[in-house]
Amino acid sequence: MVIVVIGLFEASLNISVKTEVESRLHETADHIDAQMQEQLDKYRRDIRFLHETPPISGLVRAMKYNGIDPDSQNTYQQWAEQLQTTFVAFMEHNQEYDQIRIISGNEDGLELVRVERVLGKIQRVKASQLQSKKDRDYFSASLQLAEGELYMSQFSLNREFGQIEVPYRPTLRISIPIFINEHQRLGFLILNINAQPILDSLVLMAGNQFQLVMTDNDGYYLVSPNDREKFSRDLAPELQWQNSYQMEEAIAQDFTKVVRADDVSTVFYAYEKKVRVAGISEDGFLLIRVLALSVSLLRWPWNVVLAYMFFCLP
């Protein structure tokens, strides 16, 4: 009878701790999601602001009327230079932006205007250094946008001239189309955002108790406690969540017990949350997983379990 009572008591403690862990992981995931959405909303407001600045409409009028804006008599080149000045001023007050560009909607996908941050300094890129971006996924996606629509990319490592930039620069891109008239597209405005600060802030939100793992919709890692797994789509495409972790128990909706495939003795509780990044398509989301190291309660004395509940799960 004593053995039965002890067994029921320990089972009850096990359930209580699991419930508390799920609640804490859920709360942490919600806070991380809210922080990310707040930042994404800022990026959306910023690009709409830039899209409405006078040099954009001046550039459009100059393009429409054979290189001369009939309203101001400015040439296309003069408006392009004013646009560079606008971009420089904006980047001086918004440190998260690494590049602001206008890219042509023609089949060559050539950059028309580009301002970038290099080693902390903002530079206007000369015409001879502008690049074609026709082969980039964001080029084709941005050309599908209707008036006023936004495209936001997945997080990825920045590339220049087709090569991953070193040191690595995690980047998020957001674009909005620019039209000459309802039938003719000039191209699009696109902002490159340095994603490292926001990713670092999300990791900090997980705190010391939990681990944050963030993947794209295909399971490729963006954030991981294991440095080798970070940005695995770009650097180590053989590494995906579904290959690295195995589910041991489905405890509740979005709450599971998982083990590392390379170390089945290490068990985690995991809470999963889908985070919408862009659009309504199935590739427009990330998966946040907040992990807590599992404790084998049934192997612990009851007083140790109580101590764990009171001191480790405040």
C-alpha positions as CSV (number, residue, x, y, z in Angstrom):
1,M,0.0,0.0,0.0
2,V,2.8,2.4,0.8
3,I,4.5,1.6,-2.5
4,V,1.2,2.4,-4.3
5,V,0.8,5.8,-2.5
6,I,4.4,6.8,-3.2
7,G,3.9,5.8,-6.9
8,L,0.7,7.9,-7.2
9,F,2.4,10.8,-5.5
10,E,5.4,10.7,-7.8
11,A,3.1,10.3,-10.9
12,S,1.1,13.4,-9.7
13,L,4.3,15.4,-9.3
14,N,5.4,14.3,-12.8
15,I,2.1,15.6,-14.3
16,S,2.3,18.8,-12.3
17,V,5.8,19.6,-13.4
18,K,5.0,18.8,-17.1
19,T,2.0,21.1,-16.9
20,E,4.1,23.9,-15.4
21,V,6.9,23.4,-18.0
22,E,4.3,23.5,-20.8
23,S,2.9,26.7,-19.4
24,R,6.3,28.3,-19.1
25,L,7.4,27.2,-22.6
26,H,4.1,28.4,-24.1
27,E,4.4,31.8,-22.5
28,T,8.0,32.2,-23.6
29,A,7.1,31.2,-27.2
30,D,4.3,33.7,-27.2
31,H,6.6,36.5,-26.0
32,I,9.1,35.6,-28.7
33,D,6.4,35.7,-31.4
34,A,5.1,39.1,-30.2
35,Q,8.6,40.5,-30.2
36,M,9.2,39.3,-33.8
37,Q,5.8,40.6,-35.0
38,E,6.6,44.0,-33.5
39,Q,9.8,44.2,-35.5
40,L,8.3,42.9,-38.7
41,D,5.6,45.6,-38.4
42,K,8.3,48.3,-38.1
43,Y,9.9,47.0,-41.3
44,R,6.6,47.2,-43.1
45,R,6.0,50.7,-42.0
46,D,9.5,51.8,-42.9
47,I,9.3,50.5,-46.5
48,R,5.9,52.1,-47.1
49,F,7.3,55.4,-45.8
50,L,10.3,55.3,-48.2
51,H,8.0,54.2,-51.1
52,E,6.0,57.5,-50.6
53,T,9.0,59.8,-50.6
54,P,9.1,62.4,-53.4
55,P,12.3,61.0,-55.1
56,I,10.4,57.7,-55.8
57,S,7.6,59.5,-57.7
58,G,10.1,61.8,-59.4
59,L,12.0,58.8,-60.6
60,V,8.8,57.3,-62.0
61,R,7.8,60.4,-63.8
62,A,11.3,60.8,-65.3
63,M,11.2,57.2,-66.5
64,K,7.7,57.7,-67.9
65,Y,8.7,60.8,-69.9
66,N,11.9,59.7,-71.6
67,G,14.3,60.7,-68.8
68,I,12.9,64.2,-67.8
69,D,10.4,64.8,-65.1
70,P,7.8,67.3,-66.5
71,D,6.9,68.5,-63.0
72,S,10.3,69.5,-61.8
73,Q,12.4,69.3,-65.0
74,N,14.8,67.0,-63.1
75,T,16.5,64.3,-65.1
76,Y,16.3,60.6,-64.2
77,Q,19.9,60.8,-62.9
78,Q,19.1,63.8,-60.7
79,W,16.2,62.0,-59.1
80,A,18.4,58.9,-58.6
81,E,21.0,61.0,-56.8
82,Q,18.3,62.6,-54.6
83,L,17.0,59.1,-53.9
84,Q,20.5,58.0,-52.7
85,T,20.5,61.1,-50.4
86,T,17.2,60.0,-49.0
87,F,18.4,56.5,-48.4
88,V,21.6,57.6,-46.7
89,A,19.7,59.9,-44.3
90,F,17.2,57.1,-43.5
91,M,20.0,54.5,-42.9
92,E,21.8,57.0,-40.6
93,H,18.8,56.9,-38.3
94,N,18.0,53.2,-38.7
95,Q,21.0,51.1,-37.9
96,E,19.3,47.7,-38.7
97,Y,19.3,48.4,-42.5
98,D,22.3,47.3,-44.5
99,Q,21.1,48.0,-48.0
100,I,18.4,50.0,-49.7
101,R,17.9,49.4,-53.5
102,I,15.7,50.0,-56.4
103,I,15.9,47.0,-58.8
104,S,14.6,47.1,-62.4
105,G,11.7,45.0,-63.3
106,N,13.2,44.2,-66.7
107,E,14.5,40.8,-67.5
108,D,18.1,41.8,-66.6
109,G,17.1,42.6,-63.0
110,L,19.7,45.3,-62.7
111,E,20.1,47.4,-59.6
112,L,19.2,51.0,-60.5
113,V,20.0,52.7,-57.2
114,R,21.9,51.2,-54.2
115,V,23.0,52.5,-50.9
116,E,24.8,50.1,-48.5
117,R,26.4,49.9,-45.1
118,V,30.0,48.6,-45.3
119,L,32.1,48.3,-42.1
120,G,29.7,50.7,-40.4
121,K,30.0,53.4,-43.1
122,I,27.1,54.2,-45.5
123,Q,28.1,54.3,-49.1
124,R,26.5,55.2,-52.4
125,V,27.2,52.5,-54.9
126,K,28.5,53.7,-58.3
127,A,26.7,52.7,-61.5
128,S,29.7,50.5,-62.6
129,Q,29.3,48.4,-59.4
130,L,25.5,47.8,-59.6
131,Q,24.6,44.1,-60.0
132,S,22.0,42.0,-61.7
133,K,19.7,40.2,-59.3
134,K,17.6,38.3,-61.9
135,D,18.6,34.9,-60.5
136,R,17.7,35.6,-56.9
137,D,14.4,34.2,-55.5
138,Y,13.4,37.6,-54.2
139,F,13.6,39.1,-57.7
140,S,11.0,36.8,-59.2
141,A,8.8,37.0,-56.0
142,S,8.8,40.8,-56.0
143,L,7.8,40.9,-59.7
144,Q,4.6,39.1,-58.8
145,L,3.4,41.8,-56.4
146,A,0.4,43.9,-57.1
147,E,0.2,47.6,-56.2
148,G,0.7,48.1,-52.5
149,E,1.6,44.5,-51.7
150,L,4.7,43.5,-49.8
151,Y,7.1,40.6,-50.1
152,M,9.2,39.5,-47.1
153,S,11.8,36.8,-47.5
154,Q,12.9,34.1,-45.2
155,F,16.0,34.7,-43.1
156,S,19.2,33.8,-45.0
157,L,22.8,34.6,-45.2
158,N,23.6,37.6,-47.5
159,R,25.3,36.9,-50.9
160,E,27.3,39.2,-53.1
161,F,28.1,38.3,-56.7
162,G,26.6,34.9,-56.0
163,Q,28.8,34.0,-53.0
164,I,27.9,33.9,-49.3
165,E,29.4,37.0,-47.7
166,V,32.0,36.5,-45.0
167,P,31.8,37.3,-42.1
168,Y,28.2,35.8,-42.3
169,R,25.5,38.4,-42.3
170,P,22.0,37.0,-41.5
171,T,19.6,39.0,-43.7
172,L,15.8,39.6,-44.0
173,R,14.5,41.3,-47.2
174,I,11.3,43.2,-47.7
175,S,10.2,44.7,-51.0
176,I,7.3,46.7,-52.5
177,P,6.6,47.2,-56.2
178,I,7.0,50.5,-58.1
179,F,4.8,51.1,-61.1
180,I,5.1,53.6,-63.9
181,N,1.4,53.1,-64.8
182,E,-1.1,50.4,-64.2
183,H,0.3,48.4,-67.1
184,Q,4.0,49.1,-66.7
185,R,6.3,48.2,-63.8
186,L,9.5,50.1,-63.1
187,G,10.7,47.5,-60.6
188,F,10.7,47.4,-56.9
189,L,12.1,49.0,-53.7
190,I,13.9,46.5,-51.5
191,L,15.4,46.8,-48.0
192,N,18.1,44.4,-46.6
193,I,17.7,44.1,-42.9
194,N,20.6,43.0,-40.6
195,A,18.7,40.2,-38.8
196,Q,21.5,39.4,-36.3
197,P,20.2,41.8,-33.6
198,I,16.7,40.6,-33.7
199,L,17.8,36.9,-33.6
200,D,20.1,37.6,-30.7
201,S,17.3,39.4,-28.8
202,L,15.0,36.4,-29.3
203,V,17.6,34.0,-27.9
204,L,17.9,36.3,-24.9
205,M,14.2,36.1,-24.3
206,A,14.5,32.3,-23.9
207,G,16.7,33.0,-20.9
208,N,19.2,30.6,-19.3
209,Q,16.6,28.0,-18.4
210,F,15.4,27.3,-21.9
211,Q,16.9,26.8,-25.4
212,L,15.6,28.4,-28.5
213,V,15.5,26.6,-31.8
214,M,14.2,28.4,-34.9
215,T,13.7,26.7,-38.3
216,D,12.2,27.7,-41.6
217,N,9.2,25.8,-43.0
218,D,11.4,23.0,-44.3
219,G,13.1,22.4,-41.0
220,Y,16.4,24.1,-41.8
221,Y,17.9,25.8,-38.8
222,L,18.2,29.5,-38.4
223,V,18.8,29.6,-34.6
224,S,20.2,26.7,-32.6
225,P,22.2,26.1,-29.4
226,N,24.5,24.1,-31.7
227,D,26.6,26.6,-33.8
228,R,27.1,24.0,-36.5
229,E,23.4,23.9,-37.1
230,K,22.8,27.7,-37.6
231,F,21.7,28.7,-41.1
232,S,21.9,25.1,-42.2
233,R,20.0,25.8,-45.5
234,D,23.0,27.9,-46.6
235,L,25.9,26.2,-44.8
236,A,24.9,22.6,-44.0
237,P,21.8,21.5,-45.9
238,E,22.0,18.0,-44.5
239,L,21.0,19.4,-41.0
240,Q,17.3,19.7,-40.4
241,W,15.1,19.6,-37.3
242,Q,13.4,16.4,-38.4
243,N,16.8,14.7,-38.8
244,S,18.3,16.0,-35.6
245,Y,15.5,15.4,-33.1
246,Q,13.1,12.5,-32.6
247,M,9.8,12.7,-30.9
248,E,9.5,10.5,-27.9
249,E,6.1,11.5,-26.6
250,A,3.2,13.7,-27.8
251,I,2.1,15.2,-24.5
252,A,-0.4,17.8,-25.7
253,Q,-1.0,19.9,-28.8
254,D,2.3,21.6,-29.8
255,F,4.0,20.1,-26.6
256,T,6.2,17.1,-27.0
257,K,9.1,15.2,-25.5
258,V,12.0,14.9,-27.9
259,V,15.5,13.5,-27.9
260,R,18.6,14.3,-29.9
261,A,19.2,11.8,-32.6
262,D,22.9,11.8,-31.8
263,D,22.3,11.6,-28.1
264,V,19.2,9.8,-27.1
265,S,20.1,10.1,-23.4
266,T,19.4,13.9,-23.6
267,V,15.7,14.5,-23.4
268,F,13.8,17.8,-23.8
269,Y,10.4,19.1,-23.4
270,A,9.6,21.1,-26.6
271,Y,6.8,23.7,-27.2
272,E,6.3,24.5,-30.9
273,K,4.8,27.7,-32.4
274,K,4.3,28.6,-36.0
275,V,5.2,32.3,-36.6
276,R,3.8,34.0,-39.7
277,V,6.5,36.1,-41.5
278,A,5.1,36.9,-44.9
279,G,2.0,36.3,-47.1
280,I,-0.4,33.4,-46.8
281,S,1.6,30.7,-48.6
282,E,2.9,27.7,-46.7
283,D,6.5,28.9,-47.1
284,G,5.8,32.2,-45.3
285,F,6.3,31.0,-41.8
286,L,9.0,30.0,-39.3
287,L,8.8,27.5,-36.5
288,I,9.9,28.5,-33.0
289,R,10.6,25.7,-30.6
290,V,11.4,26.5,-27.0
291,L,13.2,23.5,-25.3
292,A,13.6,22.6,-21.6
293,L,15.9,19.9,-20.5
294,S,13.7,17.0,-19.1
295,V,14.2,15.7,-15.6
296,S,13.5,12.1,-14.8
297,L,11.2,12.8,-11.8
298,L,10.5,9.2,-11.0
299,R,14.2,8.6,-10.3
300,W,14.4,11.6,-7.9
301,P,13.5,11.7,-4.2
302,W,10.2,13.5,-3.7
303,N,12.0,16.3,-1.7
304,V,14.3,17.0,-4.7
305,V,11.3,17.2,-7.0
306,L,9.6,19.7,-4.7
307,A,12.8,21.7,-4.7
308,Y,12.9,21.6,-8.5
309,M,9.3,22.9,-8.7
310,F,9.9,25.7,-6.2
311,F,13.3,26.9,-7.3
312,C,13.7,26.0,-10.9
313,L,10.2,26.7,-12.1
314,P,9.3,30.0,-10.3
